[in-house]
Amino acid sequence: MVDQTDLEILYYLNKDPQVSNNWLSNKLEVSPATITYRISKLKKEKYILGFSLIVNWSKLTPSYQAYLIQIQVRNTASSNFLTELLSINFLTKVYHVAGVYNYICETIPISNLSLKTLTEFFSENQILNFQLIPILNSNQDIGTEVNIEGEAVDKLYCPECQSTMSGRGFVREVQPNHLMAFCCENCYEEFKSKYANLFV
């Protein structure tokens, strides 16, 4: 069972996995030993599965292009279609979604040859329809899920009142594995009442 301090540790580590235990202890007003113990416990209990690497793909040669791919699958599609889709090594994310399209995928920047391999895979698996959308900008500063340095956490904005966050903030789990920080409990309650469908 996690408490408020655990949620805050998860929130800040999600924003910057390299943030130091000393920074967290100052931010959360607990001892560094407490931070070390809690992170170890969160790992042991599988709340933390690992830390991810953020690659600056824009440094790659312009002959490589990243894509979002929307896929509409036939009802008769092979039952192991998803397994085969997940085995494609240049897909970084695969989402099963509601709507006209069944899946949305994101690729790393790929060559034309890899793109040809991907479209051939779709043809072989009797995909009803798919759409390739080139990713023009993957700037991490766009939207609410920003990747920031630990020292910049105070510059976050409350999603409800848009005021600059200061101090510890008020962290809540909105959906499984998705934490949001608010400036106060009132803003959290207001946000929750407006967007009740987001909450578990």
C-alpha positions in Angstrom: 0.0 0.0 0.0 1.4 3.4 -1.0 0.9 6.7 0.9 1.1 10.3 -0.1 4.9 10.4 0.2 5.3 7.3 -2.0 3.1 8.9 -4.6 5.2 12.1 -4.6 8.4 10.1 -4.9 6.9 8.2 -7.9 5.7 11.5 -9.4 9.1 13.2 -9.3 11.0 10.1 -10.4 8.7 9.8 -13.3 9.5 13.4 -14.3 13.2 13.0 -13.9 14.6 9.5 -13.0 18.0 11.0 -12.3 16.9 13.2 -9.6 19.0 12.6 -6.4 17.8 11.2 -3.1 19.1 14.4 -1.4 16.9 16.6 -3.7 13.9 14.4 -3.0 14.5 14.5 0.7 14.7 18.3 0.7 11.6 18.5 -1.5 9.5 16.1 0.5 11.0 17.2 3.9 12.1 13.7 5.0 15.5 12.2 5.5 17.6 10.8 2.7 17.5 7.4 4.4 13.7 7.5 4.2 13.9 8.2 0.5 16.4 5.3 0.0 14.2 3.0 2.0 11.0 4.0 0.2 12.4 3.7 -3.3 13.8 0.3 -2.4 10.4 -0.8 -1.1 8.6 0.6 -4.3 11.0 -1.4 -6.4 10.5 -4.6 -4.4 6.7 -4.2 -4.5 6.9 -3.6 -8.3 5.5 -0.1 -8.2 8.8 0.9 -9.9 9.6 -1.5 -12.8 12.7 0.3 -14.1 13.9 3.6 -15.5 13.7 4.6 -19.1 16.1 6.3 -21.4 15.1 9.3 -23.5 16.9 9.5 -26.8 17.2 12.7 -28.8 16.2 11.1 -32.1 16.4 14.5 -33.8 20.2 14.0 -33.9 19.8 11.2 -36.4 20.2 11.8 -40.1 17.2 13.4 -41.9 16.8 10.2 -44.0 15.1 8.6 -41.0 11.6 9.5 -40.0 9.5 8.7 -37.0 5.8 7.9 -37.4 2.5 7.5 -35.6 0.6 4.6 -37.1 -3.2 4.2 -36.8 -4.3 0.6 -37.5 -7.8 -0.7 -38.2 -7.9 -4.5 -37.8 -10.4 -6.8 -39.4 -12.6 -8.9 -37.0 -11.1 -11.9 -38.6 -7.5 -10.8 -37.9 -5.2 -13.5 -36.5 -5.5 -13.9 -32.7 -1.7 -13.5 -32.4 -1.7 -10.3 -34.4 -0.9 -8.2 -31.3 2.0 -10.5 -30.3 3.4 -10.2 -33.8 2.9 -6.4 -33.8 4.8 -6.1 -30.4 7.7 -8.1 -31.8 8.5 -5.4 -34.4 11.7 -3.9 -32.9 11.3 -0.4 -34.2 7.9 0.2 -32.5 8.4 2.1 -29.2 4.8 2.2 -28.1 1.6 0.3 -29.0 -1.8 1.4 -27.7 -5.0 -0.6 -28.0 -7.6 2.1 -28.3 -11.4 2.6 -28.8 -12.7 4.2 -32.0 -12.4 3.5 -35.7 -8.8 2.5 -35.4 -8.0 -0.4 -33.0 -4.3 0.4 -32.4 -2.0 3.4 -32.4 1.7 2.8 -32.6 4.8 5.0 -32.4 8.0 4.2 -34.2 11.6 5.3 -33.6 13.0 7.1 -36.7 13.1 4.5 -39.4 14.5 4.2 -42.9 12.4 3.7 -46.1 13.4 0.1 -46.1 12.0 -0.4 -42.5 8.9 1.4 -43.6 8.5 -1.0 -46.5 8.9 -3.9 -44.1 6.2 -2.5 -41.9 3.7 -1.9 -44.7 4.3 -5.5 -46.0 3.6 -6.8 -42.5 0.2 -5.0 -42.5 -0.6 -6.4 -45.9 0.2 -10.0 -44.8 -2.0 -9.6 -41.7 -5.0 -8.4 -43.6 -5.2 -5.0 -42.0 -8.4 -3.3 -43.0 -6.9 0.2 -43.0 -3.8 2.0 -41.7 -2.6 5.5 -41.7 1.0 6.7 -41.4 1.5 10.1 -39.7 5.0 11.6 -39.8 6.1 13.0 -36.4 7.4 16.5 -37.1 8.3 17.4 -33.6 8.7 15.3 -30.5 9.5 18.2 -28.2 9.1 17.0 -24.6 8.0 20.4 -23.4 4.6 20.2 -25.2 1.6 19.1 -23.1 1.3 18.2 -19.4 3.5 15.1 -19.5 6.8 17.0 -19.7 10.2 15.5 -18.9 12.0 18.0 -16.7 15.1 18.3 -14.6 14.6 17.9 -10.8 15.6 21.5 -10.2 12.8 22.7 -12.4 9.9 20.9 -10.7 8.8 24.1 -9.0 8.0 25.5 -12.5 5.1 23.0 -13.0 1.7 24.5 -13.5 -1.5 23.3 -11.7 -3.7 21.6 -14.4 -6.8 23.2 -12.9 -6.0 26.8 -12.0 -2.8 27.1 -14.2 -0.9 28.8 -11.3 2.8 28.1 -10.9 3.3 25.2 -8.5 5.5 25.9 -5.5 6.5 23.6 -2.6 5.5 20.0 -2.6 2.3 20.1 -4.5 -0.6 17.7 -4.1 0.0 14.5 -6.0 -2.9 12.1 -6.9 -3.2 9.0 -9.0 -5.7 9.9 -11.8 -5.6 6.6 -13.6 -3.5 3.5 -13.0 0.2 4.4 -13.4 -0.7 8.1 -14.1 0.1 10.7 -11.5 -0.9 14.3 -11.6 0.2 17.2 -9.3 -2.1 20.0 -8.2 -1.4 23.1 -6.2 -4.0 22.3 -3.6 -6.8 19.8 -2.7 -9.5 22.2 -3.9 -8.0 22.3 -7.4 -7.8 18.5 -7.4 -11.5 18.2 -6.4 -12.5 20.8 -9.1 -10.5 19.0 -11.8 -12.0 15.7 -10.7 -15.5 17.0 -10.9 -15.0 18.4 -14.4 -13.2 15.3 -15.8 -14.8 12.5 -13.8 -14.4 10.1 -16.7 -10.6 10.3 -16.4 -10.6 9.0 -12.9 -10.6 5.4 -11.7 
